[in-house]
Amino acid sequence: MEKNTYVQYFENMIEYLKFYDLTVNEFKTYYLRLSHAIEKGFIKKPLKYIWALLDTKVKPILTRTDEEIFNFVKTGLSALLLQTFKDPNNAKMLDDYYRNEFAKMEQIISLNNISFEMFASYYSLINMATDIPTKSISSTELISLIRLLFNTNVEILTPKEHERLIQMKAKLEKKYHSFSNGELTVPKIK
């Protein structure tokens, strides 16, 4: 596989994850392929793919073996994430990425309704900024961004999208209240 093929494969994975929960074996397969692609240098900016896998839902785990595989993959994904941010250039890149993406989000939402696909993308971005903070995004800004996304109008095309939207908005509301009540804060980065 060449580099563009890897990128396309993981872009397709992100699309799939928006609508479907993974089996433990699918989860493991995506992780192993992503790990391999990062190790070989086929993907230069793996952050969104790592995050998509960390944030995805896995179908109920019924066996001890599946539970061990699930824990192995979660640990591996966390290690990939930490490895990505040990490089100071990547930390700066993440800072810039947040600034640019949140500016686009605010502009697009202020102009019109957004598609479910855009909503899902911004939802993942907010989760990522909460879990992987940088110097440029404060708790106050995150509260504002969460409220903005929660209140936006989303164009729904299918019942599956509607169901996922309700779930995501419920999580946004919970996160908003946690920030507002001071239960959740973005750690200070030196």
C-alpha positions in Angstrom: 0.0 0.0 0.0 1.3 3.5 -0.7 0.9 6.4 1.6 -2.3 7.8 0.0 -3.9 4.4 0.2 -3.3 4.4 4.0 -4.7 7.8 4.5 -7.8 6.9 2.4 -8.2 3.7 4.4 -8.2 5.6 7.7 -10.5 8.3 6.4 -13.0 5.6 5.4 -12.6 4.2 9.0 -13.6 7.5 10.4 -16.7 7.6 8.3 -17.6 4.1 9.3 -17.1 4.9 13.0 -19.7 7.7 12.8 -22.5 5.2 12.3 -21.4 1.8 13.6 -20.0 0.3 16.8 -17.0 -2.0 16.3 -16.6 -5.6 17.3 -13.5 -6.3 19.4 -11.8 -7.9 16.4 -12.5 -4.9 14.2 -11.2 -2.6 16.9 -8.0 -4.6 17.1 -7.6 -4.8 13.3 -7.9 -1.0 12.9 -5.4 -0.5 15.8 -2.8 -2.9 14.4 -3.0 -1.3 10.9 -2.8 2.2 12.3 0.1 1.3 14.5 1.9 -0.3 11.6 1.2 2.7 9.3 2.6 5.1 12.0 5.6 3.0 12.6 6.5 2.8 8.9 5.9 6.6 8.4 3.0 6.1 6.0 0.9 8.6 7.9 2.4 11.9 8.9 -0.5 13.2 10.9 -2.1 10.3 12.8 -3.8 12.2 15.5 -7.3 12.2 14.2 -7.2 8.5 13.5 -5.8 7.6 16.9 -8.5 9.8 18.5 -11.3 8.4 16.4 -10.4 4.9 17.6 -10.0 6.0 21.2 -13.4 7.7 21.0 -15.3 4.9 19.2 -17.8 2.5 20.7 -17.1 -1.2 20.9 -20.0 -3.7 20.9 -20.6 -5.4 24.3 -17.7 -7.5 25.4 -18.9 -10.9 26.4 -15.7 -13.0 27.0 -12.6 -12.6 29.0 -10.5 -12.9 25.9 -12.4 -10.1 24.2 -11.9 -8.0 27.4 -8.1 -8.6 27.3 -7.9 -7.7 23.6 -10.0 -4.5 24.2 -7.7 -3.4 27.1 -4.6 -4.2 25.0 -5.9 -2.0 22.2 -6.9 0.9 24.5 -3.5 0.8 26.1 -1.8 0.7 22.8 -3.8 3.6 21.4 -3.0 5.7 24.5 0.7 4.9 24.0 0.5 6.0 20.4 -1.2 9.2 21.5 1.5 10.0 24.1 4.2 9.1 21.6 2.7 11.6 19.1 2.9 14.5 21.6 6.4 13.9 23.0 7.7 15.7 20.0 7.4 19.5 20.7 6.6 20.1 17.0 3.5 18.0 17.4 2.4 19.9 20.5 2.7 23.1 18.5 0.9 21.5 15.6 -1.9 20.5 17.9 -2.2 24.0 19.3 -2.4 25.4 15.8 -4.8 22.7 14.7 -7.2 23.5 17.6 -7.1 27.2 16.9 -7.8 26.8 13.2 -10.5 24.1 13.5 -12.4 26.0 16.3 -12.2 29.2 14.3 -13.7 27.4 11.3 -16.3 25.7 13.5 -17.5 29.1 14.9 -17.6 30.7 11.4 -19.5 27.8 9.8 -22.0 27.4 12.6 -22.7 31.1 12.7 -23.6 31.1 9.0 -26.0 28.2 8.7 -27.2 24.8 9.8 -24.5 22.1 9.6 -24.6 18.5 8.4 -24.5 15.6 10.7 -21.1 14.7 9.4 -19.8 18.2 10.4 -21.4 17.9 13.8 -19.7 14.5 14.4 -16.4 16.0 13.4 -16.7 19.0 15.7 -17.9 16.8 18.5 -14.8 14.7 18.2 -12.6 17.8 18.1 -14.2 19.1 21.4 -13.6 15.7 23.0 -10.0 15.7 21.8 -9.4 19.3 23.2 -10.8 18.2 26.5 -8.7 15.1 26.8 -5.5 16.4 25.2 -5.3 20.1 26.2 -2.9 22.6 24.9 -1.9 26.1 25.9 -4.3 27.8 23.5 -7.6 26.5 24.7 -8.9 27.4 28.2 -11.8 25.9 30.1 -13.9 29.0 29.4 -13.3 28.7 25.7 -14.3 25.1 25.8 -17.5 25.8 27.6 -18.4 28.4 25.0 -17.6 26.0 22.1 -19.5 23.1 23.7 -22.6 25.4 24.1 -22.2 26.6 20.5 -22.1 23.1 19.2 -24.9 21.9 21.4 -27.2 24.7 20.3 -26.5 24.4 16.6 -29.1 23.1 14.1 -28.1 19.9 12.4 -29.5 18.6 9.2 -30.4 15.0 9.8 -30.9 12.6 6.9 -31.5 9.2 8.5 -32.9 7.7 11.7 -29.5 6.4 12.6 -28.0 9.9 12.4 -30.9 11.2 14.5 -30.2 8.5 17.2 -26.4 9.3 17.2 -27.1 13.0 17.4 -29.3 12.6 20.5 -26.5 10.6 22.1 -23.8 13.1 21.3 -25.8 16.1 22.4 -26.5 14.3 25.7 -22.8 13.8 26.2 -22.1 17.5 25.3 -24.7 18.7 27.8 -23.1 16.5 30.5 -19.6 17.8 29.7 -21.0 21.4 29.6 -22.4 21.1 33.1 -19.3 19.4 34.4 -17.2 22.4 33.2 -19.7 25.0 34.4 -19.9 23.4 37.9 -16.1 23.3 38.1 -16.0 19.5 38.2 -14.0 19.4 35.0 -11.2 21.7 34.0 -8.6 21.8 31.3 -5.2 21.1 32.9 -2.7 23.9 32.7 0.1 23.1 30.2 3.5 24.6 30.9 
